[in-house]
């Protein structure tokens, strides 16, 4: 049982359990939760969630409740991230037919013509007319995965998959690059008919 499992089971805060561990009163073992749920717990605790964690928490709320004793502060963090990516109150996403999303993403990276075409079709469905960032797009692609494990597999290649998709001629006009903090840049996704003053 790890620190979060103990907290959930005995209704103790992680802070209190860490103090007990430091004082030598308690020895904490390994978590029984899959590593990606452990990652979600840490991110919620820190207040900053990745697209993968947002999608996992949204898609599997019962599992989240099972692996983490959510405090009001945790619920605010989750709700804030759901609002930022404009997730609807009810799950309304469908899965691509025939192929699993991780396969489509890998196919796009490897430039497999059929799989790349299918991935681009699915990607175009989730990009709205208004400009959105990587997080918005990635969350929706993750939500097309059927299981936690397939979400995790998609997460391994999401950045490369979207980069590969942007390089395709049929995606011309579906994104543009904008300046970001510290001299870096980010990609913004949108339908091609959106006009910008650059």
VENJO-V311220 format. One record per pair of residues at least 24 apart in sequence whose ideal C-beta (glycine too) atoms are under 8 Angstrom apart, sorted by the first residue. I is the first residue (numbers start at 1). J is the second residue. D is the distance in whole Angstrom. If there is no record, write none. Layout:
# VENJO-V311220
i->I j->J d->D
i->I j->J d->D
This chain:
# VENJO-V311220
i->1 j->28 d->7
i->1 j->29 d->5
i->1 j->31 d->8
i->1 j->32 d->7
i->2 j->28 d->6
i->2 j->29 d->6
i->2 j->30 d->6
i->2 j->31 d->4
i->2 j->32 d->7
i->2 j->33 d->8
i->2 j->38 d->8
i->3 j->28 d->5
i->4 j->31 d->7
i->4 j->33 d->7
i->4 j->38 d->8
i->4 j->41 d->5
i->4 j->67 d->7
i->4 j->68 d->6
i->4 j->69 d->8
i->5 j->31 d->6
i->5 j->32 d->6
i->5 j->33 d->7
i->5 j->67 d->8
i->7 j->69 d->5
i->8 j->67 d->8
i->8 j->68 d->7
i->8 j->69 d->4
i->11 j->69 d->7
i->14 j->45 d->7
i->33 j->67 d->5
i->34 j->148 d->7
i->34 j->152 d->8
i->36 j->148 d->7
i->36 j->151 d->8
i->36 j->152 d->5
i->36 j->155 d->8
i->37 j->63 d->7
i->37 j->64 d->8
i->37 j->67 d->5
i->37 j->68 d->8
i->37 j->148 d->8
i->40 j->64 d->7
i->40 j->67 d->8
i->40 j->68 d->8
i->41 j->67 d->7
i->41 j->68 d->5
i->44 j->68 d->7
i->44 j->70 d->8
i->44 j->74 d->5
i->44 j->77 d->5
i->44 j->78 d->6
i->45 j->74 d->7
i->47 j->77 d->5
i->49 j->77 d->7
i->49 j->78 d->7
i->49 j->81 d->5
i->51 j->85 d->8
i->51 j->134 d->7
i->51 j->135 d->5
i->51 j->138 d->4
i->51 j->139 d->5
i->51 j->142 d->6
i->51 j->158 d->7
i->52 j->138 d->8
i->52 j->142 d->6
i->52 j->151 d->7
i->52 j->152 d->8
i->52 j->155 d->4
i->52 j->158 d->8
i->54 j->81 d->5
i->54 j->82 d->7
i->54 j->85 d->6
i->54 j->87 d->8
i->54 j->135 d->7
i->54 j->139 d->5
i->55 j->138 d->8
i->55 j->139 d->5
i->55 j->142 d->3
i->55 j->143 d->5
i->55 j->151 d->6
i->56 j->142 d->7
i->56 j->148 d->7
i->56 j->151 d->6
i->57 j->81 d->8
i->58 j->82 d->6
i->58 j->87 d->6
i->58 j->91 d->7
i->58 j->139 d->8
i->58 j->143 d->7
i->59 j->91 d->7
i->59 j->142 d->8
i->59 j->143 d->6
i->59 j->151 d->7
i->60 j->148 d->6
i->63 j->148 d->7
i->84 j->135 d->7
i->85 j->135 d->6
i->85 j->136 d->5
i->85 j->139 d->5
i->86 j->136 d->7
i->87 j->139 d->7
i->91 j->143 d->7
i->93 j->140 d->7
i->93 j->143 d->4
i->93 j->144 d->6
i->94 j->144 d->7
i->95 j->144 d->6
i->95 j->145 d->7
i->95 j->146 d->6
i->96 j->121 d->8
i->96 j->122 d->5
i->96 j->144 d->6
i->100 j->145 d->7
i->100 j->146 d->7
i->100 j->150 d->6
i->101 j->141 d->6
i->101 j->142 d->8
i->101 j->144 d->5
i->101 j->145 d->5
i->101 j->150 d->6
i->101 j->154 d->5
i->102 j->145 d->7
i->102 j->150 d->5
i->102 j->153 d->4
i->102 j->154 d->5
i->102 j->156 d->8
i->102 j->157 d->7
i->104 j->161 d->8
i->105 j->141 d->8
i->105 j->154 d->6
i->105 j->157 d->5
i->105 j->158 d->7
i->105 j->161 d->4
i->106 j->157 d->6
i->106 j->161 d->8
i->108 j->161 d->5
i->108 j->164 d->5
i->108 j->165 d->5
i->108 j->168 d->8
i->109 j->157 d->6
i->109 j->160 d->5
i->109 j->161 d->6
i->109 j->164 d->5
i->111 j->164 d->7
i->116 j->164 d->8
i->116 j->165 d->8
i->116 j->168 d->7
i->119 j->161 d->7
i->119 j->165 d->6
i->120 j->165 d->6
i->120 j->168 d->6
i->120 j->170 d->6
i->120 j->171 d->6
i->123 j->162 d->8
i->123 j->165 d->6
i->123 j->171 d->8
i->123 j->174 d->8
i->124 j->174 d->7
i->127 j->174 d->6
i->127 j->189 d->5
i->127 j->190 d->7
i->127 j->191 d->6
i->128 j->190 d->7
i->128 j->191 d->7
i->129 j->190 d->7
i->129 j->191 d->5
i->129 j->193 d->7
i->129 j->194 d->6
i->130 j->190 d->7
i->130 j->194 d->7
i->131 j->188 d->5
i->131 j->189 d->7
i->131 j->190 d->5
i->131 j->194 d->7
i->132 j->188 d->7
i->132 j->189 d->5
i->132 j->190 d->7
i->133 j->186 d->6
i->133 j->187 d->8
i->133 j->188 d->6
i->133 j->189 d->7
i->134 j->162 d->7
i->134 j->186 d->7
i->134 j->187 d->6
i->134 j->189 d->8
i->136 j->189 d->7
i->137 j->162 d->7
i->137 j->189 d->5
i->138 j->162 d->7
i->162 j->187 d->8
